Amino acid sequence: MEYIPPLVIANNFEQYNDIRNSIGEVGLEVGGYIRISTKKDSQITSIENQKKYIMEWASVNGYKIVDFYIDMKTGAYSYLRQEMVRMKNDISSGKIKGIVSKEISRTSRDILDIIELKRSLANQGAFFISIKEGYDSRTDDDEFLLVIHAGLAQKERKVTGSRVKITQMIKAKEGKTNVPTPALGYKLSPDGQHIIINPATAEIYQLIVKKFLEGWGRLKICKYLNSQGIRTNRGNASWSTNSIYAILTNPVYLGITMYNITLTVRDDTGKAKRMVRPRDQWIVKENTHQPLITKEKFERIQQLIQDKKQKELKEWSCTKKYLLSGLVYCGSCGSKLYGGRFPKKTAKLKIESERTPKDYYYYYFDRKTSGVCRNSKANFHMDIVEQKVIEKVKEILLSYDQLDEIINKKHYLFDTRYIKEKKENERLRDRLQTVNSAIRREQSAYEADVITLDEYKTRLDELRRQKLSLDEKLEKINSTPAQSGSLEVANKLKETIRSLHNLEQDFQYEIIRKLINKIYIKDNYSLEFEFTFSD
């Protein structure tokens, strides 16, 4: 008779498959993982070179490359992340047992990226190999080696980037250009050091300036350029109002070269964001190339743009001002809609400071930034759209099959008899967030040479022990046995969901964003949703 402990019987644990058992296995089927940042021709060449390298390594080391997975990380081509979905599906189906990459620096922009990749593979029982570093995740249970390799690779890239930056700073101070693709109306000089007028595209720039000074709006200019088959500076067939705005406000057309204006930093979550440098760090050089507009005309255009902004009556917002701010998009062209309001006729007689919310009509506005949008409506009644979205959220939550199961497991968060457990849960989660932030700070400190490698190892080891302890305590609370009151809690929660339309907007705001990423709206108010979860 085979004996099984009650802990296993009661929890129905999954069978653990130790991937380390595959070490040394000949003919193991794996996939080649290649990451590129853009769709440029040079990157396509890089793909072929990486494929040859990985194939040769696999042949020598007894692995069988079944397929290659190309992951493009640039936001403009995020649809190509379907390759990652395909790779995970192939792992789940058993088509491949792991993935191989040429080197960690070819796999990840930074430490957080590569750790996320490794963990997602480990969750599916797969492994990751980096050829250059000789790294194999099957021999690195605690991820320590991966962090070190990724940190060194990131450090090397930063040093290389610093050298390139110095060269570019010198060029900028000498009045030379650093741009691979000059602004519309210009092209690179034969030696690639300066920009010169491009007669073919300079005519397009002059046309845009002429039409704007004649009183044409940016959208009208877009539609005209599109109708004439005139392409943008990057070769796109569709112009946008943002591109027209960038052209009309760019000082490059005055013969000015500007450099070192912005920089990219990471916040405490590891997310990159672009910021403006202090003015004294900017490099601004005048008369570096032939201008395409006079100073008087340029300043007149800037004044017209400012005047139009002052006359704008609508209050655009993508902050937390309206319930669906930042979520609503045009169902035709995909441009973002913005919440705004118009004063009613009777309210226009009042002083603005005396107006109340009832003195306005509220809409989600389509600013028609694309000249090819097929939606005829430019605004949608805010209350109608929001009501439709709330009803959809209620439908999702009340039809969720596992709702009762989740309530039973997390009952201590709702049941007043479990106040102590609820407070402990909140304390542990706050502490866990603090530890995760500390891990990211130590990583940044090591990358900036503030601490040594030994100090980094010691501190990281201690923080990981703390994280493991906190995870275990949270799991213990989640295992708190439910009492008979769980059914009552479930009923109360369902009643709360049914009355979602009557609850505070802040609560509605959070619930909607837990479930919905984007909402696409069409002329007839029909909505399509992009959810935060798989269907």
Order of alpha helices (4+ residues) and beta strands (2+ residues): alpha-beta-alpha-beta-alpha-beta-alpha-beta-beta-alpha-beta-beta-alpha-alpha-alpha-beta-beta-beta-beta-alpha-beta-beta-beta-beta-alpha-alpha-alpha-alpha-alpha-alpha-beta-beta
